[in-house]
Amino acid sequence: MIADEKEMAAMMSAAQKGDAGMYRALLAEVQIWLERYYRKRVAPAQLDDLVQEVMMAVHAKRATWDPARAFYPWLAAIARYRWVDHLRKVYRSAEDELGDHDAPEDSEEEAVMARMSLERLFVHLPDKQSEVIELVKIEGLSIAEASKMTGQSESLVKVNIHRGLKKLSALVEKAE
């Protein structure tokens, strides 16, 4: 049986004051609530790990609960954030499993055509902007490295990249 809001708030309040028995009872109720909350949201094999992760977060954040506020919304917020983090982790690992074995191979011809298209677009930008876009966005240099190579300050490099990309975007949209 899951305790109601008033009972959970009383248990949490007692737990914050150091009542270990009430804290154990609270965690037992939290575990039941979390299992129900996640049962339809995650795969059964992931349920226990996620519940334990949230219970550890509740333990770590128990001092942040305000007795003047409701307990379940506080718990639900923690559960929701952990669930979103869990989904991100699951989807990232799913992407990693896909690999590149089915990716089409780049041909030299496509690379040359892409480079020619870029050169045509860069003509519409000031030299400083096209230079830092080339260094940072195409060659993969850091802002600091591009700053040293061009003699521009790091903040100017960022501004030039932003303005240049904005102008390129407008040119592409206009062309379509």
C-alpha positions as CSV (number, residue, x, y, z in Angstrom):
1,M,0.0,0.0,0.0
2,I,1.3,3.4,-0.9
3,A,1.0,6.1,1.8
4,D,-1.0,9.2,1.0
5,E,0.6,12.7,0.8
6,K,0.1,13.5,4.4
7,E,1.7,10.3,5.6
8,M,4.6,10.6,3.3
9,A,5.2,14.2,4.4
10,A,5.1,13.2,8.0
11,M,7.6,10.3,7.4
12,M,10.0,12.6,5.5
13,S,9.7,15.3,8.1
14,A,10.6,12.7,10.8
15,A,13.4,11.3,8.7
16,Q,14.9,14.8,8.3
17,K,14.9,15.1,12.1
18,G,16.9,11.8,12.3
19,D,14.2,9.1,12.9
20,A,15.9,6.1,11.2
21,G,12.8,3.9,11.5
22,M,10.6,6.4,9.7
23,Y,13.3,6.9,7.1
24,R,13.3,3.1,6.3
25,A,9.5,3.2,6.1
26,L,9.7,6.2,3.8
27,L,12.2,4.5,1.5
28,A,10.1,1.4,1.3
29,E,7.1,3.5,0.3
30,V,9.2,5.5,-2.2
31,Q,10.4,2.3,-3.7
32,I,6.9,1.0,-4.3
33,W,5.8,4.3,-5.8
34,L,8.8,4.4,-8.1
35,E,8.3,0.9,-9.3
36,R,4.7,1.8,-10.2
37,Y,5.8,5.1,-11.8
38,Y,8.4,3.4,-14.0
39,R,6.7,0.1,-14.8
40,K,5.2,1.4,-18.1
41,R,8.0,3.8,-18.8
42,V,11.1,1.6,-19.0
43,A,12.0,-1.9,-19.9
44,P,11.5,-4.5,-17.1
45,A,15.3,-5.2,-17.1
46,Q,16.1,-1.6,-16.4
47,L,13.4,-1.0,-13.7
48,D,15.5,-2.0,-10.7
49,D,18.5,0.0,-11.6
50,L,16.5,3.1,-12.3
51,V,14.5,2.8,-9.1
52,Q,17.8,2.4,-7.1
53,E,19.3,5.3,-8.9
54,V,16.4,7.5,-7.9
55,M,16.4,6.3,-4.4
56,M,20.0,7.3,-4.1
57,A,19.1,10.7,-5.5
58,V,16.3,11.0,-2.9
59,H,18.7,10.1,-0.2
60,A,21.2,12.7,-1.5
61,K,18.6,15.4,-1.9
62,R,16.5,14.7,1.2
63,A,17.6,17.9,2.8
64,T,16.2,20.0,-0.1
65,W,12.6,18.9,0.6
66,D,10.6,21.7,2.3
67,P,8.1,20.4,4.9
68,A,5.8,23.3,3.9
69,R,5.4,21.8,0.4
70,A,3.9,18.6,-0.9
71,F,6.1,15.5,-0.9
72,Y,4.9,13.7,-4.0
73,P,5.6,16.5,-6.5
74,W,9.1,16.7,-5.1
75,L,9.6,13.0,-5.6
76,A,8.0,13.1,-9.0
77,A,10.3,15.8,-10.2
78,I,13.4,13.8,-9.1
79,A,11.9,10.7,-10.8
80,R,11.1,12.5,-14.0
81,Y,14.6,14.0,-14.3
82,R,16.3,10.7,-13.7
83,W,14.0,9.1,-16.2
84,V,14.9,11.7,-18.9
85,D,18.6,11.1,-18.1
86,H,18.0,7.3,-18.4
87,L,16.4,7.8,-21.8
88,R,19.3,9.9,-23.0
89,K,21.7,7.2,-21.9
90,V,19.7,4.4,-23.5
91,Y,19.4,6.2,-26.8
92,R,23.0,7.2,-26.9
93,S,24.0,3.5,-26.4
94,A,21.5,2.5,-29.1
95,E,23.2,5.0,-31.5
96,D,26.6,3.6,-30.7
97,E,25.5,0.1,-31.5
98,L,24.4,1.2,-35.0
99,G,28.0,1.8,-36.1
100,D,29.2,3.0,-39.5
101,H,29.2,-0.3,-41.4
102,D,26.1,0.7,-43.4
103,A,27.1,4.3,-44.0
104,P,27.8,5.1,-47.6
105,E,31.4,5.8,-48.4
106,D,32.4,9.3,-49.4
107,S,33.7,9.7,-52.8
108,E,36.4,12.1,-53.8
109,E,34.0,13.7,-56.4
110,E,31.4,14.5,-53.7
111,A,34.1,16.1,-51.5
112,V,35.3,18.2,-54.4
113,M,31.7,19.3,-55.2
114,A,31.0,20.2,-51.6
115,R,34.3,22.2,-51.4
116,M,33.4,24.1,-54.5
117,S,29.9,24.9,-53.1
118,L,31.6,26.2,-49.9
119,E,34.0,28.3,-51.8
120,R,31.1,29.9,-53.8
121,L,29.3,30.7,-50.5
122,F,32.5,32.0,-48.8
123,V,32.8,34.7,-51.5
124,H,29.8,36.4,-49.9
125,L,31.5,36.7,-46.5
126,P,34.3,38.9,-45.2
127,D,37.7,37.2,-45.2
128,K,37.9,37.1,-41.4
129,Q,34.6,35.3,-41.1
130,S,35.2,32.7,-43.8
131,E,38.7,32.1,-42.4
132,V,37.6,31.3,-38.9
133,I,34.6,29.2,-40.1
134,E,37.1,27.2,-42.2
135,L,39.5,26.7,-39.3
136,V,36.9,25.9,-36.5
137,K,34.0,24.3,-38.3
138,I,35.7,22.5,-41.1
139,E,39.2,21.7,-40.0
140,G,38.1,21.2,-36.3
141,L,40.5,23.6,-34.6
142,S,39.5,25.1,-31.2
143,I,38.6,28.7,-30.8
144,A,41.9,29.3,-29.0
145,E,43.9,27.7,-31.9
146,A,42.0,29.7,-34.5
147,S,42.5,32.9,-32.4
148,K,46.3,32.3,-32.4
149,M,46.4,31.5,-36.1
150,T,44.4,34.5,-37.2
151,G,45.5,37.1,-34.7
152,Q,41.8,37.7,-33.7
153,S,40.7,37.6,-30.1
154,E,38.8,34.5,-29.0
155,S,35.6,36.5,-28.6
156,L,36.1,38.0,-32.0
157,V,36.5,34.5,-33.5
158,K,33.2,33.5,-31.9
159,V,31.4,36.6,-33.2
160,N,32.8,36.1,-36.7
161,I,31.8,32.5,-36.7
162,H,28.3,33.4,-35.5
163,R,27.8,36.2,-38.0
164,G,29.3,34.2,-40.9
165,L,27.1,31.2,-40.3
166,K,24.1,33.4,-39.9
167,K,24.8,35.0,-43.3
168,L,25.5,31.7,-44.9
169,S,22.2,30.4,-43.6
170,A,20.4,33.3,-45.0
171,L,22.1,32.8,-48.4
172,V,21.1,29.2,-48.5
173,E,17.5,29.9,-47.5
174,K,17.3,32.7,-50.2
175,A,18.7,30.3,-52.8
176,E,16.0,27.7,-52.1
